[in-house]
Amino acid sequence: MELRKQPPESPASAEAAARPVHGERRPAPGGGCLVAAIRIPVRIVMLVLVLPVRMMWDALAAGARFLNDTVLRPVGRALLWLGRAVFVWPFVGVWRYVVVPVAKGLARLAKVCVGVPAVWLYRWVLTPLGHGFAWVYTRVLVPAGHAVVRVLRAVGAGFAAVGRAVYAVLGVLARCLVVVPAVWLRTWVLAPAGRALAWCGRGLAWCARMAVTGIGIALYRVARVLFVLPAVGVWRWVLAPVGRVLAVVGREVRAALGHAWRVAGYVSLAVGRALGTLLRWIVVEPVRWVYRSVLTPVGHVVRDAVLRPAAEAARGVGRAARRALGSARASARQARADVRRMLFGEPAPVRAADRREPSVAEGRTLGSSTTALTKD
């Protein structure tokens, strides 16, 4: 028996206890015995089915990442560089060193052969011709056009007066012969006949509407009894319960699939870590030990005992060879100089040209007493 009272549970601790662990969704409370009976078998079956798929998926993802990092990305960079070298750089070189200079040369040629003559033709031929045509237009054609317009206006005014008179006569004749008889015919013949036909049409339409309404009501009641009421009964007493059961099953299958996928992810992660640890113990650690304990000391011994003496010997041989080549070149130059002296004699001494300024050794100095005027 416990003598001390347990502290009351705080709302924060209750909320923390009700919070899902590792992102797992908790099922809604009050699912019922049907939900509880479906959930556990469905989750077990989903875990058995999903676990191989998740492990295969994780293995494929790891292999794809390894293949991308080690093969596809270097090959892609090499292909990109090759594509630039084969397609981009030649076109850039052709554009920069062929097309652009040729285009500039053609532009200058077009300017010299076409632009300058066109400007000269426009300035010294077309512009004077245009000024002359403008003067003719202003001084000759415009006054002639005004005179013609005045004559045409006078002729048009006469024709307009005649046309107005003819139009007035034709309007009176049309009113007396066409408009007045047409108005009388519409008022006393066509309008009464149209009203009578409209009344008859409304009566026929009312009769047809009543007949169609009665037939429609009868067909509606027959269809309701034969189709609607059985369909409502089937939906209410058969399809709706089956749909609710299927919805519960589908919801539980979806939740079980997510739960199985997450659990399979944890299992796959654990298996991957175990395989990685095993691979490290079997392959990596022995290779590292061999590298550190065997290859590195052997490499140091080879470097100190073989490679460095060989490099020093090679450098000494190179220095001796360079000195021998330098001595041979000096001997060859001396031999060529002796042959030139024997064939052509000693070269004439070069006489220095007289300069107005003293030489560098005899230059003027400002801070010394041995100037050009006092020295011996």
RABELJO-V136210 format. One record per residue. RES is the residue in one letter. PSI is psi in degrees with one decimal (NA if undefined). Layout:
RES,PSI
RES,PSI
//
This chain:
M,132.6
E,124.5
L,-23.1
R,143.3
K,141.4
Q,138.2
P,144.1
P,146.2
E,127.8
S,158.0
P,-33.5
A,-43.9
S,-36.8
A,-40.4
E,-39.1
A,-37.0
A,-33.4
A,-9.1
R,139.5
P,145.9
V,132.4
H,37.6
G,12.1
E,135.4
R,125.0
R,140.5
P,151.4
A,135.8
P,157.4
G,33.8
G,-24.8
G,168.8
C,-31.5
L,-42.7
V,-42.9
A,-33.9
A,-28.1
I,-32.4
R,-50.1
I,-48.3
P,-39.0
V,-40.4
R,-38.8
I,-46.9
V,-42.4
M,-38.7
L,-42.1
V,-37.4
L,-34.6
V,-29.2
L,-49.0
P,-38.5
V,-42.4
R,-41.2
M,-40.3
M,-40.0
W,-44.6
D,-39.3
A,-44.0
L,-39.2
A,-43.1
A,-42.6
G,-38.5
A,-39.8
R,-42.7
F,-43.7
L,-37.7
N,-41.9
D,-33.9
T,-26.1
V,-57.5
L,-43.4
R,-47.1
P,-40.3
V,-39.5
G,-42.1
R,-41.4
A,-42.7
L,-37.0
L,-45.4
W,-41.1
L,-40.5
G,-40.6
R,-43.0
A,-31.8
V,-38.3
F,-43.9
V,-53.8
W,-40.9
P,-41.8
F,-37.5
V,-42.9
G,-42.9
V,-42.2
W,-43.3
R,-39.7
Y,-7.1
V,-58.1
V,-46.4
V,-47.9
P,-40.6
V,-41.1
A,-41.3
K,-40.6
G,-43.1
L,-37.4
A,-44.1
R,-40.2
L,-42.3
A,-37.3
K,-41.7
V,-41.5
C,-27.3
V,-49.1
G,-49.1
V,-47.6
P,-36.6
A,-43.5
V,-42.7
W,-43.3
L,-42.1
Y,-40.1
R,-40.5
W,-8.4
V,-58.7
L,-38.9
T,-47.8
P,-40.7
L,-40.6
G,-42.0
H,-40.5
G,-42.1
F,-38.0
A,-39.3
W,-43.3
V,-41.8
Y,-43.3
T,-41.5
R,-23.8
V,-57.3
L,-38.4
V,-48.7
P,-40.9
A,-41.1
G,-40.6
H,-40.7
A,-43.8
V,-40.1
V,-40.6
R,-44.2
V,-44.5
L,-35.8
R,-42.4
A,-45.3
V,-41.0
G,-35.5
A,-40.2
G,-45.7
F,-33.5
A,-40.5
A,-43.5
V,-42.0
G,-39.7
R,-39.9
A,-45.6
V,-39.5
Y,-40.4
A,-43.2
V,-44.2
L,-34.2
G,-42.2
V,-44.6
L,-42.6
A,-38.0
R,-44.5
C,-34.6
L,-24.7
V,-51.9
V,-48.9
V,-47.1
P,-35.6
A,-39.9
V,-43.2
W,-42.3
L,-41.0
R,-40.7
T,-40.4
W,-8.7
V,-59.5
L,-39.9
A,-49.3
P,-41.0
A,-39.4
G,-40.9
R,-39.1
A,-42.6
L,-37.1
A,-40.4
W,-42.2
C,-41.6
G,-39.3
R,-38.1
G,-44.0
L,-39.0
A,-38.1
W,-42.6
C,-43.9
A,-38.2
R,-42.2
M,-40.5
A,-45.4
V,-37.8
T,-44.1
G,-43.8
I,-39.3
G,-41.9
I,-41.7
A,-45.3
L,-37.4
Y,-45.1
R,-40.1
V,-44.3
A,-34.6
R,-41.6
V,-38.6
L,-31.4
F,-49.5
V,-49.8
L,-42.5
P,-39.4
A,-39.4
V,-41.9
G,-43.6
V,-42.9
W,-43.6
R,-39.0
W,-9.4
V,-60.5
L,-40.2
A,-48.6
P,-42.1
V,-39.3
G,-38.9
R,-43.0
V,-45.0
L,-34.9
A,-42.0
V,-44.8
V,-44.4
G,-41.8
R,-42.9
E,-36.4
V,-41.7
R,-45.5
A,-39.5
A,-36.5
L,-43.6
G,-44.0
H,-43.5
A,-37.3
W,-41.6
R,-43.8
V,-40.4
A,-33.3
G,-43.8
Y,-43.2
V,-43.6
S,-38.0
L,-43.1
A,-42.8
V,-41.2
G,-43.1
R,-39.5
A,-44.1
L,-38.6
G,-43.0
T,-43.9
L,-42.6
L,-38.4
R,-42.1
W,-38.0
I,-40.3
V,-53.8
V,-48.1
E,-43.9
P,-42.9
V,-41.4
R,-43.4
W,-43.0
V,-41.6
Y,-46.3
R,-42.5
S,-24.1
V,-57.8
L,-39.4
T,-48.2
P,-40.3
V,-40.8
G,-41.3
H,-41.6
V,-45.1
V,-40.6
R,-46.3
D,-33.9
A,-25.7
V,-55.9
L,-45.5
R,-46.5
P,-39.2
A,-39.0
A,-42.4
E,-42.0
A,-41.1
A,-39.9
R,-38.8
G,-41.4
V,-40.1
G,-43.2
R,-42.2
A,-40.3
A,-40.3
R,-40.5
R,-39.4
A,-42.2
L,-38.7
G,-42.1
S,-39.2
A,-41.1
R,-40.8
A,-41.1
S,-41.0
A,-42.0
R,-41.3
Q,-40.1
A,-41.9
R,-39.5
A,-40.1
D,-40.4
V,-40.6
R,-40.0
R,-38.1
M,-34.5
L,-43.0
F,-3.2
G,-179.4
E,141.3
P,146.8
A,138.9
P,143.4
V,122.1
R,131.3
A,139.5
A,142.3
D,130.5
R,150.7
R,-33.5
E,146.7
P,162.4
S,179.5
V,-41.1
A,-26.0
E,24.2
G,156.8
R,144.8
T,143.0
L,-29.7
G,11.7
S,153.4
S,-16.8
T,74.7
T,-178.2
A,-18.9
L,-24.5
T,-13.1
K,160.4
D,NA
//
